[in-house]
Amino acid sequence: MPRASSQPEFIEVNRSELRQNQSSLLRKAKGRTVLVISAPQEGEEKIVLDRAYFDDLAAKLRAATETLAITTDKRLFSRILAAAETLDADVRKQKLHSFEEAFGAK
């Protein structure tokens, strides 16, 4: 499965090129290679990407959203930090940051 953290490689084509060489161009949208179909107006471009790459990006976005939700819940995050004190020595060697350290909030 492709890694979402890898920067995508973009191949830009216009609509006419896509119509003329559709099958060969669509085959290029593999892994982290993204096909960008230009449009007359900015913001109307379309993209074609590999399903596995899309699924990987979506999973990473869901994970980041869930992590953000947990870390911005001050009460829950404090409980997690308190529970971290019970972790074994190997895990405690890694620094856990307080809510204030992570977000500068008080």
C-alpha positions as CSV (number, residue, x, y, z in Angstrom):
1,M,0.0,0.0,0.0
2,P,1.4,3.5,-0.8
3,R,2.4,5.7,2.0
4,A,0.4,8.9,2.4
5,S,3.3,10.7,3.9
6,S,5.2,10.3,0.6
7,Q,4.8,13.4,-1.5
8,P,2.6,12.7,-4.5
9,E,3.9,13.0,-8.0
10,F,1.6,15.0,-10.2
11,I,1.1,14.5,-14.0
12,E,-0.8,17.5,-15.5
13,V,-2.9,16.9,-18.6
14,N,-5.7,18.9,-20.3
15,R,-9.1,17.5,-21.1
16,S,-8.2,17.1,-24.8
17,E,-5.1,15.0,-24.0
18,L,-7.2,12.9,-21.6
19,R,-9.9,12.2,-24.3
20,Q,-7.2,11.2,-26.8
21,N,-5.1,9.0,-24.5
22,Q,-7.5,8.1,-21.8
23,S,-6.5,4.5,-21.1
24,S,-2.7,5.2,-21.1
25,L,-3.1,8.3,-18.9
26,L,-5.4,6.5,-16.4
27,R,-2.9,3.7,-16.1
28,K,-0.4,6.2,-14.9
29,A,-2.5,7.0,-11.8
30,K,-0.8,4.3,-9.7
31,G,0.6,4.5,-6.2
32,R,1.3,8.1,-5.3
33,T,1.1,9.3,-8.9
34,V,-1.8,11.7,-9.3
35,L,-3.3,12.7,-12.6
36,V,-4.4,16.4,-12.6
37,I,-6.9,17.3,-15.3
38,S,-6.7,21.1,-16.0
39,A,-9.8,23.3,-16.4
40,P,-10.4,26.7,-17.9
41,Q,-11.0,28.3,-14.5
42,E,-8.8,27.9,-11.5
43,G,-10.3,25.7,-8.8
44,E,-12.2,23.5,-11.3
45,E,-9.3,21.0,-11.9
46,K,-10.1,17.4,-11.3
47,I,-7.8,14.6,-10.1
48,V,-7.5,10.9,-10.6
49,L,-5.7,8.8,-8.1
50,D,-5.1,5.2,-7.1
51,R,-7.8,3.8,-4.8
52,A,-5.2,2.4,-2.4
53,Y,-3.5,5.8,-2.1
54,F,-6.8,7.5,-1.5
55,D,-7.7,5.0,1.2
56,D,-4.4,5.5,2.9
57,L,-4.8,9.3,2.8
58,A,-8.3,9.0,4.2
59,A,-7.2,6.6,7.0
60,K,-4.4,9.0,8.0
61,L,-6.8,12.0,8.0
62,R,-9.2,10.0,10.2
63,A,-6.4,9.1,12.6
64,A,-5.2,12.7,12.7
65,T,-8.7,14.0,13.4
66,E,-9.2,11.5,16.2
67,T,-5.8,12.4,17.7
68,L,-6.7,16.1,17.6
69,A,-10.1,15.5,19.2
70,I,-8.4,13.6,22.1
71,T,-5.6,16.1,22.6
72,T,-7.9,19.1,22.6
73,D,-10.1,17.5,25.2
74,K,-8.2,18.9,28.2
75,R,-9.9,16.6,30.8
76,L,-9.3,13.4,28.7
77,F,-5.8,14.4,27.8
78,S,-5.0,15.0,31.5
79,R,-6.3,11.6,32.4
80,I,-4.1,10.0,29.7
81,L,-1.1,11.8,31.1
82,A,-2.0,10.6,34.6
83,A,-2.3,7.0,33.3
84,A,1.0,7.3,31.6
85,E,2.6,7.3,35.1
86,T,1.7,3.6,35.3
87,L,3.5,2.6,32.1
88,D,6.6,0.4,32.3
89,A,10.1,1.9,32.4
90,D,10.8,1.5,28.6
91,V,7.7,3.5,27.6
92,R,8.4,6.1,30.3
93,K,11.8,6.9,28.8
94,Q,9.9,8.7,26.0
95,K,8.8,12.2,27.0
96,L,5.0,12.7,27.3
97,H,4.1,16.4,27.0
98,S,1.4,18.2,29.1
99,F,-1.5,19.9,27.4
100,E,0.1,23.3,28.0
101,E,3.4,22.1,26.5
102,A,1.6,20.7,23.4
103,F,-0.7,23.6,22.8
104,G,0.5,26.6,24.8
105,A,-2.9,26.8,26.5
106,K,-3.6,27.2,30.2
